Amino acid sequence: MSFLRRIIVSVVCLAAVMCPAQVPKAQRVCLAYCTWYGSQMPRPDLVTHINYAFAEVYVTADGVYNGFKLQGSESRFARVVALKEQNPDLKICISFSHTVENSDNRQGGGFSAIAANADSRRQFALDCLAFVQKWGIDGVDLDWEFPGLSWSGAASNPAIDTQNYTLLMKQLRATLGPDRLLTFAGYVMDRQRTAQGGYRYIDIAAVMPYVDFVNIMTYDMDAAPHYQSALVSPESYYDCKRAVGTYASLGVPYEKMLLGIPFYVRHSFDGQSTIIDYRRLSSLNSNFVVDNWNDAASSPYVTYKGEFYGSYDNARSIAVKGRWMAALGLRGMLYWEAGEDDGDYTLSRAVWNAVKADY
């Protein structure tokens, strides 16, 4: 790319960030993650997109890729696909995890090994294409958390994972073609250099040309006594404003960002009492008080015996985030996950209304 062209591209990206335009209501995205174990399905009239979570890759300890399989039963996935009959405009993607749940699989080289090898990248992409065509779905979502890290025992190589992640997404786009969806679950910050050299997380600017949008995981950004999904909270490790600002500062158009909403209370990241699903809040004992509110963070929270227990999102905070999202011109919202909502679909409806409101 010539020097002049680089300047033009930079100016265009900067203008898009500084002068965001609202996404037309018909083009806004309301995306639900639907897990293989969830207690209920998404309502097809309250979503535009569903990501089935998950499929897992089979890779030997010495890095040989042997395909992938769904987590959970094929019949559950078929039920998700069948929701298209109720909403023909519904888009469905298969989401890939770095985790291993299937009893016939073991943690091997994982995505780290697949992404490091051109033949494996090509074969994985071809397998994805075949799966999408077989089921008549709309695309692929990659939820490798994260390059350069070994969460859940997944293999990692900080020296090469981040750059290879980009190569994998490039291969997926080339193989899936321009008309199928390609998205990813994005961390709240850009790639970070490690103390030992190399990187962890995703090179956002390098990946974005290949994807339709990014599902920013603006939840689990901290645990008690801080807020996990605050709109603004300087005391928390991260918040929504900083996360979206990170992407914008890298030239990512707002219309390629989805804001993540948790359907659970986050208490901690270890131990037995880590989360409480939203659907369980109404049945908590009298030691718990829910729907407390913090104005600064625009976040509800739960107390236990008078002490801060954990934060979450409810209809009020989702509406606040919806107005903020629309003012910036974000593409929409996603949530994790449909099965954690109550039987009245309270949060699902709130996200739908926030995304589709006439702002």
Disulfide bonds with the S-S distance in Angstrom:
none
